[in-house]
């Protein structure tokens, strides 16, 4: 009988030890028991790499190049000091002879810009949009047939010391062309074999009622881009 009780005590002791080892101790440490002992923690999953798509680059809209619609533009007068031109200075050099060479065929000219006035003055800058151009200064009316005077100096805006060409009309010129408007229209014009450049004009007058100077380009340049 005593041996049987000793066996029961031994079994109870083993049960208590197992209870402490499998239940009480893991509960105290935060570990949950499993059927096969302590479970291994599940590995942390790292998300797969996702490529970043770069933002779309916005293509800038190009600025449209203006085109000439064929309508003449008026050139305004400015302060002569803008180009360091002494007020009242008149140049009488004869630079009216055009350079050699002509375009083949007949050129139809259209007015690109105009200079309208009565008195002496210096114009703003105008850019000629063609490789050749023509200056028509035939429309000049006088108020006195004795001492009329008209002088037009074509200046290179990129080099103010350069006189591109100079035109001077005195009393003999006006008297000789007084009753011949067709000859005046033909002879008081000058063609320039340079273009795509910037120019300004210095005009000096005496006893002139009005002048209407025209800058003309070939008709083929109507509607083309302004360079």
The 8 nearest C-alpha neighbors of each residue, nearest first, counted from 0:
[[1, 3, 2, 4, 5, 6, 7, 8],
 [2, 0, 4, 3, 5, 6, 7, 8],
 [3, 1, 5, 4, 0, 6, 7, 8],
 [2, 4, 6, 0, 1, 5, 7, 8],
 [3, 5, 7, 1, 6, 2, 8, 0],
 [6, 4, 2, 8, 3, 7, 9, 1],
 [7, 5, 9, 3, 4, 8, 2, 10],
 [6, 8, 4, 10, 9, 5, 11, 3],
 [9, 7, 11, 5, 6, 10, 12, 4],
 [8, 10, 12, 6, 7, 11, 13, 5],
 [11, 9, 7, 13, 12, 8, 14, 6],
 [12, 10, 14, 8, 13, 9, 15, 7],
 [13, 11, 9, 15, 14, 10, 8, 16],
 [12, 14, 16, 10, 15, 11, 17, 9],
 [15, 13, 11, 17, 12, 16, 18, 10],
 [14, 16, 18, 12, 13, 17, 11, 19],
 [15, 17, 13, 19, 14, 18, 20, 12],
 [18, 16, 20, 14, 19, 15, 21, 13],
 [19, 17, 15, 21, 16, 22, 20, 14],
 [18, 20, 23, 16, 17, 22, 21, 24],
 [19, 21, 17, 18, 24, 22, 16, 23],
 [22, 20, 18, 19, 17, 23, 32, 25],
 [23, 21, 18, 25, 19, 24, 20, 26],
 [22, 24, 19, 26, 25, 27, 21, 20],
 [23, 25, 27, 26, 20, 22, 19, 28],
 [26, 24, 30, 28, 27, 22, 23, 31],
 [27, 25, 29, 23, 24, 28, 30, 22],
 [26, 28, 24, 25, 29, 23, 30, 22],
 [27, 29, 25, 26, 30, 24, 31, 23],
 [30, 28, 26, 27, 25, 31, 24, 32],
 [31, 29, 25, 28, 26, 32, 37, 27],
 [30, 32, 25, 26, 29, 33, 37, 22],
 [33, 31, 37, 36, 30, 21, 25, 22],
 [34, 32, 36, 35, 37, 31, 38, 21],
 [33, 35, 36, 32, 37, 38, 21, 31],
 [36, 34, 33, 37, 38, 32, 39, 21],
 [37, 35, 33, 34, 32, 38, 21, 31],
 [36, 38, 32, 33, 39, 35, 31, 30],
 [39, 37, 36, 40, 33, 35, 32, 31],
 [38, 40, 41, 37, 42, 36, 33, 35],
 [41, 39, 38, 42, 43, 37, 30, 31],
 [40, 42, 39, 43, 38, 44, 37, 45],
 [41, 43, 44, 40, 39, 45, 38, 46],
 [44, 42, 45, 41, 40, 46, 39, 47],
 [43, 45, 42, 46, 41, 47, 40, 48],
 [44, 46, 43, 47, 48, 42, 49, 41],
 [47, 45, 44, 48, 49, 43, 50, 42],
 [46, 48, 49, 45, 44, 50, 43, 51],
 [49, 47, 50, 46, 45, 51, 44, 52],
 [48, 50, 47, 51, 46, 52, 45, 53],
 [49, 51, 52, 48, 53, 47, 46, 54],
 [52, 50, 53, 49, 54, 48, 55, 47],
 [51, 53, 50, 54, 55, 49, 56, 48],
 [54, 52, 51, 55, 56, 50, 57, 49],
 [55, 53, 56, 52, 51, 57, 58, 50],
 [54, 56, 57, 53, 52, 58, 51, 59],
 [57, 55, 58, 54, 53, 59, 52, 60],
 [56, 58, 59, 55, 60, 54, 53, 61],
 [57, 59, 56, 60, 61, 55, 62, 54],
 [60, 58, 61, 57, 62, 56, 63, 55],
 [59, 61, 58, 62, 63, 57, 64, 56],
 [62, 60, 63, 59, 58, 64, 57, 65],
 [61, 63, 64, 60, 59, 65, 58, 66],
 [64, 62, 61, 65, 60, 66, 224, 225],
 [63, 65, 224, 62, 66, 225, 226, 61],
 [66, 64, 224, 225, 63, 67, 223, 226],
 [65, 67, 224, 223, 225, 222, 68, 64],
 [66, 68, 222, 69, 221, 223, 225, 224],
 [69, 67, 222, 70, 221, 66, 223, 71],
 [68, 70, 221, 67, 71, 222, 111, 109],
 [69, 71, 68, 72, 111, 67, 110, 112],
 [72, 70, 111, 112, 110, 69, 73, 113],
 [73, 71, 112, 113, 111, 74, 70, 110],
 [72, 74, 113, 112, 114, 75, 71, 115],
 [73, 75, 114, 113, 123, 122, 72, 112],
 [76, 74, 122, 123, 73, 77, 114, 115],
 [75, 77, 122, 121, 123, 120, 74, 78],
 [78, 76, 122, 123, 121, 79, 75, 81],
 [77, 79, 80, 81, 121, 76, 120, 122],
 [80, 78, 81, 84, 121, 82, 77, 83],
 [79, 81, 83, 82, 78, 84, 85, 86],
 [82, 80, 79, 78, 83, 77, 84, 121],
 [81, 83, 80, 84, 79, 159, 78, 156],
 [84, 82, 80, 81, 85, 79, 159, 86],
 [83, 85, 79, 82, 80, 86, 81, 88],
 [86, 84, 88, 83, 87, 79, 80, 82],
 [87, 85, 88, 84, 79, 80, 120, 89],
 [86, 88, 89, 85, 203, 119, 84, 120],
 [89, 87, 86, 85, 90, 84, 203, 201],
 [90, 88, 87, 91, 203, 150, 202, 152],
 [89, 91, 92, 88, 152, 165, 150, 167],
 [92, 90, 93, 89, 167, 165, 150, 166],
 [91, 93, 90, 94, 165, 166, 167, 164],
 [94, 92, 95, 165, 91, 166, 167, 96],
 [95, 93, 164, 165, 96, 92, 166, 163],
 [94, 96, 93, 166, 164, 165, 97, 189],
 [95, 97, 94, 98, 93, 189, 164, 99],
 [98, 96, 95, 99, 190, 191, 189, 94],
 [97, 99, 96, 100, 192, 191, 190, 101],
 [100, 98, 97, 101, 192, 96, 191, 102],
 [101, 99, 98, 102, 192, 97, 103, 190],
 [102, 100, 103, 99, 192, 104, 98, 190],
 [101, 103, 104, 100, 106, 105, 131, 192],
 [104, 102, 101, 105, 106, 100, 107, 217],
 [105, 103, 102, 106, 101, 107, 217, 100],
 [104, 106, 107, 103, 102, 108, 101, 217],
 [107, 105, 108, 217, 104, 102, 218, 103],
 [106, 108, 218, 217, 105, 109, 219, 216],
 [107, 109, 217, 218, 216, 215, 106, 110],
 [108, 110, 215, 218, 216, 217, 111, 107],
 [111, 109, 215, 71, 214, 112, 213, 216],
 [110, 112, 71, 215, 214, 216, 109, 72],
 [113, 111, 72, 71, 214, 73, 110, 213],
 [114, 112, 213, 73, 212, 214, 74, 72],
 [115, 113, 212, 74, 211, 73, 213, 116],
 [116, 114, 211, 210, 113, 212, 117, 209],
 [117, 115, 210, 209, 118, 114, 211, 119],
 [118, 116, 209, 208, 210, 207, 119, 115],
 [117, 119, 204, 116, 120, 203, 207, 205],
 [118, 120, 203, 202, 204, 117, 121, 201],
 [121, 119, 202, 201, 76, 118, 122, 203],
 [120, 122, 201, 76, 79, 77, 200, 202],
 [123, 121, 76, 200, 77, 75, 199, 74],
 [122, 124, 76, 77, 75, 199, 74, 125],
 [123, 125, 199, 198, 197, 122, 126, 156],
 [124, 126, 198, 197, 199, 127, 123, 74],
 [127, 125, 197, 196, 128, 198, 195, 124],
 [126, 128, 195, 196, 129, 194, 197, 125],
 [129, 127, 195, 225, 226, 126, 194, 130],
 [128, 130, 194, 131, 195, 127, 216, 132],
 [129, 131, 194, 193, 195, 192, 132, 128],
 [132, 130, 192, 194, 193, 129, 191, 216],
 [133, 131, 216, 191, 215, 190, 129, 194],
 [132, 134, 190, 215, 189, 191, 214, 216],
 [133, 135, 214, 189, 188, 213, 215, 136],
 [134, 136, 188, 213, 137, 212, 187, 133],
 [137, 135, 212, 138, 187, 188, 134, 213],
 [136, 138, 187, 184, 135, 183, 139, 188],
 [139, 137, 211, 136, 210, 140, 212, 135],
 [140, 138, 210, 137, 209, 211, 141, 136],
 [141, 139, 208, 209, 207, 210, 138, 142],
 [142, 140, 207, 208, 143, 206, 147, 144],
 [141, 143, 208, 206, 207, 144, 140, 147],
 [144, 142, 145, 206, 141, 147, 146, 207],
 [143, 145, 146, 147, 141, 142, 170, 174],
 [144, 146, 143, 147, 170, 206, 174, 142],
 [145, 147, 170, 144, 143, 148, 206, 169],
 [148, 146, 206, 205, 170, 169, 143, 144],
 [147, 149, 169, 205, 204, 168, 146, 206],
 [148, 150, 204, 168, 167, 203, 205, 169],
 [149, 151, 167, 203, 202, 166, 168, 204],
 [152, 150, 202, 166, 165, 201, 153, 167],
 [153, 151, 165, 201, 200, 164, 154, 202],
 [152, 154, 200, 164, 163, 165, 162, 199],
 [155, 153, 162, 199, 163, 198, 200, 156],
 [154, 156, 198, 158, 157, 159, 161, 163],
 [157, 155, 198, 197, 158, 159, 154, 199],
 [158, 156, 155, 159, 197, 198, 196, 161],
 [157, 159, 155, 156, 160, 161, 154, 162],
 [160, 158, 161, 156, 155, 157, 154, 82],
 [161, 159, 158, 162, 155, 154, 156, 157],
 [160, 162, 159, 158, 155, 163, 154, 156],
 [161, 163, 154, 164, 153, 160, 155, 152],
 [164, 162, 153, 154, 161, 155, 165, 152],
 [163, 165, 94, 153, 162, 95, 152, 166],
 [166, 164, 152, 94, 151, 95, 153, 93],
 [165, 167, 151, 150, 95, 152, 168, 164],
 [168, 166, 150, 149, 151, 169, 165, 91],
 [167, 169, 149, 172, 148, 150, 166, 173],
 [170, 168, 148, 172, 171, 147, 173, 167],
 [169, 171, 173, 172, 147, 146, 174, 145],
 [172, 170, 174, 173, 169, 175, 168, 176],
 [173, 171, 175, 169, 170, 174, 168, 176],
 [172, 174, 170, 176, 175, 171, 177, 169],
 [175, 173, 171, 177, 172, 176, 170, 144],
 [174, 176, 172, 173, 177, 171, 178, 179],
 [177, 175, 179, 173, 174, 178, 183, 172],
 [178, 176, 174, 173, 175, 179, 180, 172],
 [177, 179, 176, 180, 175, 174, 181, 183],
 [180, 178, 176, 181, 182, 177, 183, 175],
 [179, 181, 183, 182, 184, 178, 176, 177],
 [180, 182, 184, 183, 179, 185, 186, 176],
 [183, 181, 185, 184, 179, 180, 186, 176],
 [182, 184, 180, 186, 181, 185, 187, 137],
 [185, 183, 181, 182, 137, 187, 186, 180],
 [184, 186, 182, 183, 187, 181, 188, 137],
 [185, 187, 183, 188, 184, 182, 189, 137],
 [188, 186, 137, 183, 136, 184, 185, 135],
 [187, 189, 135, 186, 134, 136, 185, 137],
 [188, 190, 134, 133, 191, 135, 187, 97],
 [191, 189, 133, 132, 134, 192, 97, 188],
 [192, 190, 132, 193, 131, 133, 189, 97],
 [193, 191, 131, 190, 130, 194, 132, 98],
 [194, 192, 131, 130, 191, 195, 132, 196],
 [193, 195, 130, 196, 131, 129, 127, 192],
 [194, 196, 128, 127, 129, 130, 226, 126],
 [195, 197, 194, 126, 127, 198, 128, 193],
 [196, 198, 126, 156, 125, 124, 155, 127],
 [199, 197, 156, 155, 124, 125, 154, 126],
 [198, 200, 124, 154, 122, 123, 156, 153],
 [199, 201, 153, 122, 152, 121, 154, 202],
 [200, 202, 121, 152, 151, 120, 122, 153],
 [201, 203, 151, 119, 120, 150, 121, 200],
 [204, 202, 119, 150, 149, 151, 120, 89],
 [205, 203, 149, 119, 148, 118, 207, 150],
 [204, 206, 148, 207, 147, 149, 203, 146],
 [205, 207, 147, 142, 143, 141, 208, 148],
 [208, 206, 141, 142, 205, 209, 140, 117],
 [207, 209, 141, 142, 140, 117, 206, 210],
 [210, 208, 117, 140, 207, 116, 139, 211],
 [209, 211, 139, 116, 138, 115, 117, 212],
 [210, 212, 115, 138, 114, 139, 213, 113],
 [213, 211, 136, 114, 113, 135, 210, 115],
 [214, 212, 113, 135, 134, 112, 215, 110],
 [213, 215, 134, 112, 111, 110, 133, 113],
 [214, 216, 110, 133, 111, 109, 132, 108],
 [215, 217, 132, 108, 109, 111, 133, 218],
 [218, 216, 108, 219, 107, 220, 109, 106],
 [217, 219, 108, 220, 109, 107, 221, 216],
 [218, 220, 217, 221, 223, 222, 107, 216],
 [221, 219, 223, 218, 217, 222, 129, 216],
 [220, 222, 69, 223, 219, 218, 67, 68],
 [221, 223, 67, 68, 66, 220, 224, 69],
 [224, 222, 66, 220, 221, 67, 225, 219],
 [225, 223, 66, 65, 226, 64, 67, 222],
 [224, 226, 128, 66, 65, 223, 67, 64],
 [225, 128, 224, 195, 129, 64, 127, 126]]
